[in-house]
Amino acid sequence: MLLIECDGYDRYLVKEVDNLDELREYSQKNLPIKCYELGHRYKKGIYLFEELFEESVYLSNYKSVYEISGLLMDDQEFDELENSVCLNCKWCESTFRATWECKYIPLEDGSCKKYEEKILSKIKKWMKINF
């Protein structure tokens, strides 16, 4: 996956990332910025791109991943995702400003691998089917 930053109009390749740990580490050290593309205003932040696709997945905070995943998936897939997590999370609040609480026991660093894996697998599945 490619980690992309936007300066307002143009995208720049920052680095390749293999997992959300790398993304979290990068995000902790860099402030998100605004991104615009083709007249559409993107939310502030860092975007993750599948290598061969132009669909962006916003991962500066988990709430936005959730919202954009909903736009990428059909209603049934999104309902399944929604029902697979619980609300009121605070584990990654300092990094991603999340507002949900995961039903899985967090790891020592406060992150939740189960939730990360579920989000990424849903997004990758959608990308594979639609592209």
N, C-alpha and C positions, 0 to 999 in steps of 0.2 A: 504494500500500500504506500502511497505517496502522501507525505505531509506537505500541505500547501498553505502559504500565508498570502493574504491579499492586502494591498496598500490603498485600496479604495477603488481602483480600476483594473489593475493588472495582478495576475497570480505569479507567485514565485515558488519554485521548488525549494523546500527547506531541507528535507532529508527523507530517506525511505524509513518507514517504521514497520516493525513486525508485530507489534502488540500494543495494547493500551498502556502498559507500564512505560514504554518509551515515550508515548504521547503524553502521559501524565508528567513525566520528568521534564519534558520540553515545556509543557504548559506552565509548570511551576516557575520556570525561569523567564518566561516571556509574556508580556501583556498582550491580550487579544486586540486586534485592530479591525476596522470596518472593511467590508468587501462588497464591491458592486460588480455585476457581470451582466452584460446584455440588457442593461436597463433595469435589472432586478436588484433590489437592495438586499444583500445577505446580512444576517446578524453579525455582530462583532465576533471575531474569533478565528480559530484555526480550523482548516478544513482537511478532511482526509479523503483522498481519491483512490479508487481502485486503479491499478496501473494503466489499464487500457480504456478506461471509461471516463466520461466527463461528469458523471453524477457526483455531486458533493455530499458528504455526510458531515454534519457539524458536530464536533466533539469537544467544544470548549466547555460544555457542561452537559451532564447527563439528561437534564430536562429537555434540552434542544435535540439531543440524539433521539429521544423518545418521540418528540413532536415530528421531526423530519422522517423518522422511520414510519410514522403513521401516514405521511404523504407518499412514501415510496411503496408501501405495501397495500394489498387489498384489505377490505374491512375485516374479513375473517382472520387474516394473519395478524392484523393490528390488535384485534380483540384478544387473540391468544397471547400476544406479547403483554398486553395490558394486564391480563389476568395472571400472568406468570410472575409479576412483581407486586410488592405491596408499597404503600405510600409513606410519606413522612421521612424519607432518608436524609441523614445528615453526615454520613461517613466521609464523603468527599467534598464537603462544604467549602473547605479552605481552598481546594484546588478548582473544583468544578461548580461550586455553588449549587449543589444538588438540593432537592427538597423532598426526596423520597427516603424511605427506610427499607432496606433490603431484608427479606425474611431469612436470608442465609447468614450464618455467623461470619463476620468479617475476618479478614486475615490480620496479622499483627500490625500491618501498616494502615489498617482501617479500610482497605479496599475489599471488594467482593468479586472474586473470580467468576462465580456462577453467573452473576448478572452480566458482567462484561462479555462472557462467552455467549450468553443468550442473545444479547444485542448484536454482537458481531456476526453470529451465525445467521440470524434473521436477515441482516442487511446483505450478507454475501449470498444467501439463498435467493433473495429478491433480484440481486444483480445478475446472477447466473441465469435465472429464468427469463428475465426481460431483455438481456443482451446476448 
